[in-house]
Amino acid sequence: MADQLTDDQISEFKEAFSLFDKDGDGCITTKELGTVMRSLGQNPTEAELQDMINEVDADGNGTIDFPEFLNLMARKMKDTDSEEELKEAFRVFDKDQNGFISAAELRHINYEEFVKVMMAK
């Protein structure tokens, strides 16, 4: 499934992955996931973090490596939204309807989307 992604998409996903992979070892641990989530104002328990990891941990090693992350993102992109759906989504996240998504709005989006991606089955 990841083989259907463009080089640009893979590059963007690599950048996103590196934001989670704080120590640069190529794996996202529950600790790293927790750090990112806490930076987004959330306070997940260790069990909740492990559940999120388990949702996408294909090889069962307790972490998310880049291929697992890439497959997750490819699955999520499989149903590509139409331009109108994207515009509507932008309007939903642009809470004050000023044509821009502020840093506060972006933090809210990032956490909501992250939770959807991690909890989707």
C-alpha positions as CSV (number, residue, x, y, z in Angstrom):
1,M,0.0,0.0,0.0
2,A,2.9,2.4,0.8
3,D,4.2,1.8,-2.7
4,Q,1.3,3.9,-4.0
5,L,2.7,7.0,-2.3
6,T,4.6,9.7,-4.1
7,D,8.2,10.6,-3.2
8,D,6.9,13.9,-1.9
9,Q,4.3,12.2,0.3
10,I,7.0,9.8,1.7
11,S,9.3,12.7,2.4
12,E,6.5,14.6,4.3
13,F,5.7,11.4,6.3
14,K,9.4,11.0,7.1
15,E,9.4,14.5,8.5
16,A,6.3,13.9,10.6
17,F,7.8,10.6,11.8
18,S,11.0,12.3,12.9
19,L,8.9,14.7,15.1
20,F,7.8,11.6,17.1
21,D,11.1,9.7,17.0
22,K,12.9,12.0,19.4
23,D,16.1,9.9,19.8
24,G,16.3,9.2,16.0
25,D,16.5,5.4,16.5
26,G,13.9,4.8,13.8
27,C,11.2,3.7,16.2
28,I,8.4,5.5,18.0
29,T,8.1,4.3,21.6
30,T,5.3,4.9,24.1
31,K,7.6,7.4,25.8
32,E,8.1,9.4,22.6
33,L,4.4,9.2,21.8
34,G,3.6,10.4,25.3
35,T,6.0,13.3,25.0
36,V,4.4,14.4,21.7
37,M,0.9,14.1,23.2
38,R,1.8,16.0,26.4
39,S,3.2,18.7,24.2
40,L,-0.2,18.9,22.6
41,G,-1.9,19.3,26.0
42,Q,-3.0,15.7,26.6
43,N,-2.1,13.4,29.4
44,P,-2.5,9.8,28.3
45,T,-1.8,6.9,30.6
46,E,0.9,4.4,29.8
47,A,-1.8,1.8,29.0
48,E,-3.5,4.3,26.5
49,L,-0.2,5.0,24.9
50,Q,0.5,1.2,24.5
51,D,-2.9,0.7,23.0
52,M,-2.2,3.4,20.4
53,I,1.1,1.8,19.5
54,N,-0.5,-1.7,19.3
55,E,-3.0,-0.4,16.8
56,V,-0.3,0.0,14.2
57,D,2.6,-2.2,15.4
58,A,2.5,-4.8,12.7
59,D,5.6,-6.7,13.8
60,G,4.6,-6.7,17.5
61,N,7.8,-5.3,18.9
62,G,6.1,-2.6,20.9
63,T,7.2,0.3,18.8
64,I,6.2,1.9,15.5
65,D,8.9,1.9,12.9
66,F,8.8,4.0,9.7
67,P,7.4,1.3,7.4
68,E,4.5,0.7,9.9
69,F,4.0,4.5,10.1
70,L,4.1,4.7,6.3
71,N,1.5,1.9,5.9
72,L,-0.7,3.6,8.4
73,M,-0.6,6.9,6.5
74,A,-1.1,5.2,3.2
75,R,-4.2,3.4,4.5
76,K,-5.5,6.8,5.7
77,M,-4.8,8.4,2.4
78,K,-6.4,5.6,0.3
79,D,-9.8,7.3,0.4
80,T,-8.6,10.6,-1.0
81,D,-10.9,13.5,-0.3
82,S,-12.3,15.6,-3.1
83,E,-11.4,19.3,-3.4
84,E,-14.7,20.3,-2.0
85,E,-14.4,18.0,1.0
86,L,-11.0,19.5,1.7
87,K,-12.4,23.0,1.5
88,E,-15.1,22.0,3.9
89,A,-12.6,20.4,6.3
90,F,-10.6,23.7,6.2
91,R,-13.7,25.7,7.0
92,V,-14.4,23.3,10.0
93,F,-10.8,23.8,11.4
94,D,-10.7,27.5,10.6
95,K,-12.7,28.2,13.8
96,D,-12.9,32.0,13.4
97,Q,-13.5,31.7,9.7
98,N,-10.8,34.2,8.8
99,G,-9.3,32.2,6.0
100,F,-6.3,31.0,8.0
101,I,-5.7,28.3,10.5
102,S,-3.9,29.8,13.5
103,A,-1.3,28.0,15.6
104,A,-4.0,27.3,18.3
105,E,-6.3,25.9,15.7
106,L,-3.5,23.9,14.2
107,R,-2.6,22.4,17.6
108,H,-6.2,21.4,18.0
109,I,-6.3,19.8,14.5
110,N,-3.0,18.0,15.1
111,Y,-4.2,16.3,18.2
112,E,-7.7,15.5,16.9
113,E,-6.3,14.0,13.7
114,F,-3.6,12.2,15.6
115,V,-6.1,10.5,17.9
116,K,-8.3,9.6,14.9
117,V,-5.3,8.0,13.1
118,M,-4.1,6.2,16.1
119,M,-7.5,4.9,17.2
120,A,-8.9,4.0,13.8
121,K,-9.2,0.4,13.0
